[in-house]
Amino acid sequence: MSEPSSDVSLAPPPPQALLERLKDYGQEDAFALWDELSPDERQLLVNEIESLDLSRIDRIIRCSLRSHGLPTAAIEPVPESNVSAVEERTLEDRERWWKMGLKAIYEGKLAVLLLSGGQGTRLGSSDPKGCFNIGLPSGKSLFQLQAERILCVQRLAAQAINEGSAAPLQIHWYILTSPFTDESTRKFFESHKYFGLESDQVTFFQQGTIPCVSKDGRFIMETPYRVAKAPDGNGGVYSAIKSSRLLEDMATRGIKYVDCYGVDNALVRVADPTFLGYFIDKGVSAAAKVVRKAYPQEKVGVFVRRGKGGPLTVVEYSEMDSSLASAINQETGRLRFCWSNVCLHMFTLDFLNQVANGLEKDSIYHLAEKKISSIHGQSMGFKLEQFIFDAFPYAPSTALFEVLREEEFAPVKNANGSNYDTPDSAKLLVLRLHARWVVAAGDS
């Protein structure tokens, strides 16, 4: 903060209309240090407040604080009969789904949506997570592994449907960034020539940010002229695709289905034809790949039913009582709550339209209590977030599709030296899978 004006009495008051708007929403404290600011800082503060959609933010804060801590319906396990389990699939099913998926991909009906707003801070890097090289012999980044998967599926679809010809087709790739990763993500793709993809088949767009608030819902000020803000969670993708008019863009391209996943999985099967075929065959609005929990206290969210026969949703590991997490299904001998959410989802475009409007209307965000940098040092407050799985309770029909952890889930979340989900553990899973493929192909 600059030196205050030598004659504070001559300092102009805050813009009256803007101050009145803040008072309407109980946020007038944002101007508390106005008289101590330099003219440039006052203008920065005015610009900051004018950039905020105050009515929307107020609605979100009020709805989220009101719902926080309210009792919710008891959770029920998802019946095993509602899940396509690996052990129950026939070869005929898998081949049929594979062909259905390839056909839809060849017809341009599938888009891929990547959630890539996070930085690799816990990995010891300030770069976007997707830029991270987990240490494979090839030195490929997560972005490159995923781009090459898209190229491979495009080729397979062309060869399978177009009588063996490799005629070109494109799977459009929508990449969600954040204000902290957008520029560096774009530059990374440009410097690597989009990893062989066409530049016009990749669309970058940013998730939003939302003010951090105190427990009574007031803005936390990061500086005397800047409101503390944080990204609105990976569920911010729904409002972002709406505000960026990407739902219309997808419709114009003839897209019917959207494969959505998180960047920090080294084994993700992007644009999986089998999963797409299963999704089309089931005729549901939303589906998710799941893996069985490895052990009761594994730090993963699980899919549950909210109430008897209620909607499908996800309960985070931190929200589940340890006795429930350890409960055993007496008929199967397995965990009752066993279907882990690994952020591998499939949606119809029609449903994405519905959920983008529904989440915005309800305006309920998760409140994450955090230490937040403020003019008072580190203050305890709330970051407001939505999660990608918040869509599922809105879905009129859903399905879960079990996959094998060792084939499709290698999370990269923590730096090497941690006990789990490190680059080294992910690298080992990738190398083991590739070794099995080589053996299965008949090589030793």
C-alpha positions as a printed Julia matrix, in Angstrom:
444×3 Matrix{Float64}:
   0.0     0.0     0.0
   1.33    3.42   -0.93
   1.73    6.37    1.43
  -1.68    7.93    2.13
  -2.5    11.32    0.72
  -0.89   14.16    2.67
  -4.33   15.73    3.15
  -6.73   12.91    3.93
  -9.59   15.38    4.32
  -9.37   16.1     0.59
  -9.61   12.43   -0.37
 -12.65   11.94   -2.61
 -15.27    9.59   -1.17
 -15.9     6.18   -2.76
 -18.27    6.25   -5.74
 -21.65    6.57   -4.08
 -23.56    4.21   -6.37
 -20.94    1.49   -5.95
 -20.88    1.93   -2.18
 -24.67    1.64   -2.06
 -24.52   -1.58   -4.07
 -22.01   -3.01   -1.62
 -24.24   -1.99    1.29
 -27.16   -3.8    -0.36
 -25.16   -7.02   -0.07
 -23.49   -6.32    3.29
 -20.05   -5.95    1.71
 -19.34   -2.26    2.36
 -16.27   -3.21    4.44
 -14.45   -3.64    1.12
 -14.06    0.17    1.21
 -12.95    0.27    4.87
  -9.41    1.47    4.06
 -10.39    3.8     1.23
  -8.93    6.92    2.86
  -5.54    5.26    3.25
  -5.18    4.37   -0.42
  -3.35    6.27   -3.12
  -5.38    7.49   -6.12
  -4.09    4.57   -8.22
  -5.02    2.06   -5.53
  -8.49    3.56   -5.18
  -9.01    3.08   -8.9
  -7.79   -0.51   -8.64
 -10.31   -1.14   -5.86
 -13.14    0.42   -7.86
 -12.21   -1.68  -10.9
 -12.07   -4.79   -8.71
 -15.54   -4.29   -7.25
 -17.05   -3.32  -10.6
 -15.72   -6.57  -12.1
 -17.71   -8.66   -9.63
 -21.22   -9.91  -10.36
 -22.39   -8.91   -6.9
 -25.95  -10.23   -7.13
 -24.78  -13.66   -8.31
 -22.0   -13.83   -5.72
 -24.38  -12.78   -2.95
 -26.84  -15.5    -3.97
 -24.07  -18.11   -3.94
 -22.76  -17.0    -0.54
 -26.23  -16.94    1.06
 -27.34  -20.29   -0.38
 -24.05  -22.0     0.46
 -23.82  -20.7     4.03
 -27.48  -21.57    4.65
 -27.02  -25.17    3.47
 -23.67  -25.65    5.24
 -24.01  -28.06    8.13
 -27.66  -28.86    7.48
 -28.58  -32.52    7.96
 -28.68  -34.52    4.74
 -30.43  -37.74    3.88
 -28.66  -40.87    5.03
 -26.47  -42.5     2.44
 -27.08  -45.92    0.96
 -24.6   -48.04   -0.98
 -24.99  -48.3    -4.73
 -26.32  -51.81   -5.39
 -23.85  -54.06   -7.19
 -26.61  -54.75   -9.73
 -26.45  -51.08  -10.78
 -22.8   -51.33  -11.74
 -21.28  -52.91  -14.82
 -18.66  -55.04  -13.07
 -15.55  -56.19  -14.91
 -16.07  -59.84  -13.99
 -19.6   -59.89  -15.41
 -18.86  -58.53  -18.89
 -18.76  -60.95  -21.78
 -16.35  -60.7   -24.69
 -19.4   -60.17  -26.9
 -20.46  -57.15  -24.79
 -17.02  -55.6   -24.92
 -16.71  -56.03  -28.69
 -20.2   -54.63  -29.28
 -19.52  -51.56  -27.12
 -16.14  -51.03  -28.77
 -17.71  -50.98  -32.23
 -20.57  -48.72  -31.13
 -18.09  -46.29  -29.6
 -15.83  -46.2   -32.65
 -18.82  -45.57  -34.9
 -19.99  -42.61  -32.79
 -16.44  -41.22  -32.71
 -16.12  -41.55  -36.48
 -19.42  -39.7   -36.87
 -18.02  -36.8   -34.81
 -20.42  -37.29  -31.92
 -17.81  -37.36  -29.11
 -15.93  -34.44  -27.58
 -13.31  -34.68  -24.86
 -13.36  -32.26  -21.92
 -10.18  -32.0   -19.83
 -10.2   -30.48  -16.34
  -6.81  -28.82  -16.16
  -7.09  -25.76  -13.95
  -4.67  -26.88  -11.25
  -1.02  -26.05  -10.77
   1.51  -28.71   -9.81
   2.21  -27.06   -6.47
   2.14  -30.31   -4.49
   4.43  -31.81   -7.12
   6.97  -29.06   -6.49
   6.14  -27.17   -9.69
   4.34  -23.92  -10.46
   3.53  -25.14  -13.99
   0.13  -26.56  -14.94
  -0.16  -30.19  -13.82
  -0.5   -31.36  -17.41
   3.02  -30.12  -18.21
   4.46  -32.53  -15.66
   6.78  -35.33  -16.79
   6.38  -38.28  -14.41
   9.73  -39.76  -15.43
   8.81  -42.16  -18.23
  11.69  -43.18  -20.52
  10.01  -41.17  -23.3
   9.98  -38.02  -21.16
   6.39  -37.35  -22.22
   4.22  -34.96  -20.21
   0.69  -35.8   -19.09
  -0.64  -33.49  -21.81
   1.34  -35.38  -24.45
   0.2   -38.81  -23.24
  -3.42  -37.66  -23.51
  -3.02  -35.93  -26.88
  -1.43  -39.04  -28.37
  -4.28  -41.13  -27.02
  -6.72  -38.89  -28.93
  -4.64  -39.28  -32.1
  -4.66  -43.06  -31.67
  -8.43  -43.28  -31.16
  -9.04  -41.04  -34.19
  -6.95  -43.41  -36.29
  -8.67  -46.53  -34.92
 -12.12  -45.07  -35.62
 -11.19  -44.15  -39.18
  -9.71  -47.57  -39.88
 -12.6   -49.5   -38.31
 -15.45  -47.6   -39.92
 -14.06  -46.41  -43.23
 -13.17  -49.86  -44.6
  -9.59  -49.79  -43.45
  -8.85  -46.3   -44.71
  -7.2   -43.86  -42.33
  -9.26  -40.91  -43.55
  -8.82  -37.94  -41.22
 -11.36  -37.13  -38.54
 -11.09  -35.0   -35.44
 -12.12  -35.47  -31.84
 -12.53  -31.96  -30.46
 -10.62  -31.37  -27.22
 -11.95  -28.74  -24.81
  -9.4   -27.85  -22.13
 -10.47  -26.09  -18.94
  -7.74  -23.89  -17.49
  -7.71  -21.34  -14.68
  -6.42  -17.77  -14.46
  -3.25  -19.29  -12.98
  -2.63  -21.85  -15.74
  -4.26  -20.5   -18.91
  -1.36  -18.64  -20.52
   1.28  -21.25  -19.69
  -0.98  -24.09  -20.89
  -1.55  -22.38  -24.24
   2.18  -21.7   -24.65
   3.03  -25.31  -23.79
   0.72  -26.61  -26.5
   2.03  -24.08  -29.03
   5.67  -24.88  -28.3
   4.95  -28.61  -28.76
   2.91  -28.06  -31.95
  -0.19  -29.43  -30.23
   1.48  -32.87  -30.01
   0.4   -33.7   -33.55
  -3.2   -32.53  -33.21
  -4.59  -29.74  -35.35
  -4.61  -26.45  -33.48
  -8.23  -25.82  -34.45
  -9.41  -29.03  -32.77
  -8.31  -27.73  -29.35
 -10.31  -25.1   -27.47
  -9.01  -23.55  -24.25
 -11.37  -21.85  -21.81
 -11.06  -20.63  -18.25
 -12.91  -21.56  -15.1
 -14.05  -18.68  -12.95
 -12.95  -17.41   -9.58
 -15.1   -16.45   -6.63
 -14.36  -14.29   -3.57
 -13.19  -15.97   -0.39
 -15.42  -15.09    2.55
 -15.36  -15.02    6.34
 -17.66  -17.26    8.34
 -20.29  -14.52    8.32
 -20.13  -14.22    4.53
 -18.09  -11.04    4.17
 -15.39  -10.66    1.53
 -11.85  -11.29    2.74
  -9.53   -8.58    1.41
  -6.2    -9.89    0.14
  -4.9    -6.31    0.02
  -6.68   -3.02    0.81
  -7.63   -2.8    -2.87
  -8.04   -6.45   -3.91
 -10.6    -9.06   -2.86
  -9.15  -12.5    -2.07
 -10.42  -14.91   -4.72
  -9.96  -18.59   -5.52
 -10.91  -20.84   -8.47
 -14.46  -22.15   -8.2
 -13.48  -25.85   -8.24
 -13.48  -28.34  -11.1
 -17.28  -28.16  -11.02
 -16.84  -24.6   -12.25
 -16.6   -26.23  -15.66
 -20.39  -26.17  -15.92
 -20.75  -22.41  -15.57
 -17.61  -21.92  -17.7
 -18.92  -23.89  -20.68
 -22.16  -21.94  -20.41
 -20.6   -18.48  -20.14
 -18.07  -19.29  -22.88
 -20.94  -20.43  -25.17
 -19.23  -23.78  -25.64
 -22.51  -25.68  -25.31
 -23.61  -23.95  -28.52
 -20.21  -24.66  -30.06
 -20.56  -28.37  -29.29
 -24.07  -28.47  -30.73
 -22.89  -26.76  -33.92
 -20.2   -29.42  -34.31
 -22.78  -32.2   -34.01
 -21.44  -33.42  -30.67
 -23.81  -35.62  -28.65
 -21.54  -37.04  -25.94
 -18.81  -35.53  -23.77
 -16.0   -37.52  -22.14
 -14.82  -35.58  -19.08
 -11.73  -36.34  -16.97
  -9.06  -34.87  -14.71
  -5.54  -34.17  -15.94
  -3.64  -35.85  -13.11
  -4.17  -39.5   -14.13
  -1.29  -41.02  -16.09
  -3.38  -44.03  -17.18
  -6.51  -42.21  -18.3
  -8.1   -43.77  -21.39
  -9.19  -40.6   -23.12
 -12.08  -41.1   -25.56
 -12.46  -44.77  -24.59
 -14.64  -46.39  -27.3
 -15.76  -49.19  -24.97
 -17.0   -46.78  -22.29
 -18.71  -44.63  -24.92
 -20.4   -47.66  -26.46
 -21.61  -48.82  -23.04
 -22.92  -45.31  -22.34
 -24.83  -45.19  -25.62
 -26.14  -48.73  -25.1
 -27.46  -47.9   -21.62
 -29.1   -44.7   -22.88
 -28.33  -42.78  -19.69
 -27.63  -39.07  -19.15
 -24.51  -39.44  -17.02
 -22.06  -42.23  -16.26
 -18.8   -42.68  -14.41
 -15.97  -45.14  -14.46
 -15.26  -46.47  -10.97
 -12.65  -48.65   -9.29
 -13.11  -50.63   -6.1
 -11.64  -49.03   -3.01
  -8.29  -50.57   -2.19
  -8.88  -50.38    1.59
 -11.47  -48.77    3.89
  -9.58  -45.56    4.69
  -8.33  -44.87    1.16
  -8.57  -41.13    0.49
 -11.06  -41.25   -2.35
 -14.67  -40.16   -2.61
 -17.22  -42.9    -3.2
 -20.46  -43.03   -5.15
 -23.53  -43.48   -2.95
 -27.29  -43.12   -3.08
 -28.58  -40.15   -1.08
 -31.52  -41.71    0.75
 -33.37  -44.92   -0.07
 -33.49  -45.12   -3.85
 -32.31  -41.52   -3.97
 -30.06  -39.8    -6.5
 -26.52  -40.87   -7.2
 -23.91  -38.63   -5.64
 -20.38  -38.68   -4.27
 -19.36  -38.48   -0.61
 -15.79  -37.39    0.02
 -13.62  -39.59    2.25
 -13.37  -36.78    4.82
 -17.17  -36.68    5.12
 -17.68  -40.4     5.72
 -17.8   -41.88    9.19
 -15.05  -44.49    9.7
 -17.6   -47.15   10.67
 -19.42  -46.65    7.36
 -16.15  -46.61    5.43
 -15.26  -49.99    6.98
 -18.73  -51.58    6.73
 -18.81  -54.96    4.98
 -21.54  -56.31    2.71
 -22.32  -59.65    4.37
 -23.43  -61.24    1.09
 -20.32  -60.38   -0.93
 -17.69  -59.98    1.8
 -16.67  -56.69    0.18
 -16.92  -53.1     1.38
 -20.5   -51.77    1.29
 -19.3   -48.37    0.05
 -16.72  -49.48   -2.46
 -17.15  -47.58   -5.75
 -14.42  -44.96   -5.88
 -14.87  -41.76   -7.86
 -11.78  -41.36  -10.07
 -13.03  -38.39  -12.15
 -13.75  -40.3   -15.36
 -17.21  -39.24  -16.51
 -19.43  -39.33  -19.59
 -22.35  -36.96  -20.19
 -24.83  -36.31  -22.97
 -24.73  -32.78  -24.34
 -28.42  -32.4   -23.49
 -27.66  -33.19  -19.87
 -24.74  -30.74  -19.75
 -27.17  -28.02  -20.82
 -29.56  -29.06  -18.07
 -26.96  -29.24  -15.31
 -25.28  -25.95  -16.24
 -28.62  -24.22  -15.72
 -29.58  -26.27  -12.65
 -26.37  -25.68  -10.71
 -26.49  -21.97  -11.47
 -30.1   -21.75  -10.3
 -29.49  -23.62   -7.03
 -26.22  -21.74   -6.32
 -25.04  -24.15   -3.61
 -21.27  -24.45   -3.36
 -19.11  -26.55   -1.06
 -17.41  -24.53    1.67
 -13.75  -25.41    2.21
 -12.39  -23.89    5.41
  -8.85  -22.69    4.68
  -6.19  -20.25    5.76
  -6.47  -17.33    3.36
  -3.91  -14.57    2.81
  -5.46  -11.28    3.86
  -4.65   -7.78    5.09
  -4.69   -9.31    8.59
  -2.2   -12.07    7.73
  -3.45  -15.64    7.41
  -7.18  -15.54    8.14
  -9.48  -18.53    8.48
 -12.28  -18.36    5.97
 -14.14  -20.21    3.26
 -13.25  -20.95   -0.33
 -16.38  -21.73   -2.31
 -16.14  -24.61   -4.77
 -18.25  -26.81   -6.97
 -17.15  -30.3    -7.95
 -17.54  -32.13  -11.23
 -19.63  -34.83   -9.52
 -22.19  -32.26   -8.36
 -23.92  -32.96  -11.67
 -24.99  -36.49  -10.81
 -27.98  -35.7    -8.54
 -29.5   -33.79  -11.49
 -29.26  -36.77  -13.85
 -32.54  -38.53  -14.68
 -30.58  -41.71  -15.39
 -27.07  -42.81  -14.42
 -24.73  -45.76  -14.72
 -21.43  -46.85  -13.18
 -18.8   -48.76  -15.15
 -16.12  -50.6   -13.21
 -12.56  -50.54  -14.55
  -9.38  -52.09  -13.22
  -7.26  -49.74  -11.15
  -4.02  -51.12  -12.57
  -5.22  -50.36  -16.11
  -6.87  -46.94  -15.78
  -6.0   -45.16  -12.54
  -2.52  -43.81  -11.83
  -3.05  -40.54   -9.92
  -0.29  -37.94   -9.84
  -1.06  -35.71   -6.86
   1.9   -35.67   -4.47
   5.66  -35.19   -4.82
   8.0   -38.16   -4.78
   8.74  -39.12   -1.2
   5.06  -39.08   -0.24
   3.34  -42.33    0.65
   0.93  -42.45   -2.28
  -0.12  -40.95   -5.64
   3.36  -39.81   -6.65
   5.02  -39.49  -10.07
   7.1   -42.58   -9.26
   4.07  -44.7    -8.32
   2.25  -43.56  -11.48
   5.3   -44.28  -13.64
   5.52  -47.8   -12.22
   1.85  -48.45  -13.0
   2.29  -47.21  -16.59
   5.41  -49.32  -17.18
   3.8   -52.44  -15.7
   0.73  -52.05  -17.92
   2.84  -51.56  -21.03
   4.93  -54.61  -20.12
   1.74  -56.69  -19.86
   0.66  -55.42  -23.28
   3.97  -56.49  -24.79
   3.66  -59.97  -23.28
   0.04  -60.26  -24.43
   1.11  -59.33  -27.95
   3.41  -62.34  -27.99
   6.79  -60.77  -27.27
   8.97  -61.66  -24.33
